[in-house]
Amino acid sequence: MKAAVLREQNTPLEIEEVQVSKPGPREVLVRPVAAGVCHSDLHFLDGSYPYMLPTILGHESAGIVEEVGSDVTYVSKGDHVITCLSAFCGHCDKCLTGHLALCQSPEVSREADQEPRLHQNSQPIHQFLNLSSFAELMLIHEHALVKVRKDMPMDRAALIGCSTTTGVGAVFHTAKVEPGSKVAVIGCGGVGLAAINGAAIAGAGQIIAVDMVDSKLEIAKALGATHTVNASSGNVVGEIIEMTQGGCDYTFEAIGLKATAEQSFQMLGAGGTATVIGMIPVGTMVELHGVDFLAEKKIQGSNMGSNRFRIDMPRFIEFYLAGKLHLDEMISKHIKLEEVNDALEALKSGKEARHIIMFDS
């Protein structure tokens, strides 16, 4: 099969022939139909987050089941599925207390003495986040996918695999936004736009979108933002404090920068909660003004929207089909696998939301 292989950080992905193993007892072979190119892939490509190399990037995809292992009963050949990096074991402390997105069990991967799922000329290719979706086939644990209805468009379904679940989930599950509340979202990429859409579905009264690109702020308005702020204008924190008459109830940082994480906390009113969704580079320290904690302001992280993806993703599909979740506006362009490096470069510019790789049927 063809795959986009990362062999060295800060170098283009190389389209190569790679071999994939046969499914083990609890594994599923999936033929991707669509895969989103996410900003998180860029973090691993540029070294902000170290990873074992060589690897095949990609973690936001939807496809069709090609083959199942002997113990798999949840899906069958021909089923439509969305994949998810939040692979769960189902019986560790995190899973049993309802925090499946935090499961770190090694059993969803193959053991070191087993044949690797991906290899090339007898050399292992490391699987990226239990998925590696920039490839014509994916061999994954059965707990890394969810079966979905077949009338859902695959390119839209792929978005639910990461950006939608991360952004909407952070609103619903991590922060638990209340109806009528004041919300600000910093960063209007795929995840930030999903958070804006989620805040609208949750019934937030004031939803402020913050970005430095006017075209993305226009998309934010179409997804539910009631107000927009172009951060290049200067004092964005002051503008939002004034706009909300004292600060936000909830803020969401969806970029992954020290400065914007700190701003998300500074924008809060008394008792407010800041949720950092963006992937702040390893080694970066975030500084906060200690006296603000006397006003019971809080800051927290969110991993993949604190999801329960086998429950959440089918619900998000229903939201989309009912016209509540706006995925059409999130897609900037459809591309082929060979154009993946162009899509990654486009992400660096910050001017586009999502490029979707469409694989030949």
Summary of the structure (lengths in Angstrom):
residues: 361
radius of gyration: 20.0
end to end distance: 13.4
largest distance: 62.9
contacts: 1299
relative contact order: 0.16
helix: 35%
strand: 27%
